[in-house]
């Protein structure tokens, strides 16, 4: 496993939580410069203690920060999440009908 994987996972999780490097540095009691170096993969060694501090600050396990996930999990944006929640609150028939209309709109939009 490379530090680049750790760094990319930290960046991804930090973006999911919408927090800055500065906020992560404060929460994990590390310097912003060190967080930046880890995220870029420029730090040759990341200690277990450092990884623990970062994982707790990001509310994930150390293992999740070390995983090399080849399949990207897509995190929906706020409007996408709202639409998904709306669709999930409908019964299947209504949800499918609405999805059909949305897909039709998208298809027509891309044809223009």
QUIPE-V859973 format. One record per helix or strand. SS is the DSSP state (~ for helix, > for strand). FROM is the first residue (numbers start at 1). LEN is the number of residues. If there is no record, write none. Layout:
BEGIN
ss: [SS & SS]
from: [FROM & FROM]
len: [LEN & LEN]
END
This chain:
BEGIN
ss: [~ & ~ & ~ & ~ & ~ & ~ & ~]
from: [3 & 21 & 32 & 48 & 62 & 78 & 92]
len: [14 & 8 & 9 & 11 & 5 & 11 & 20]
END
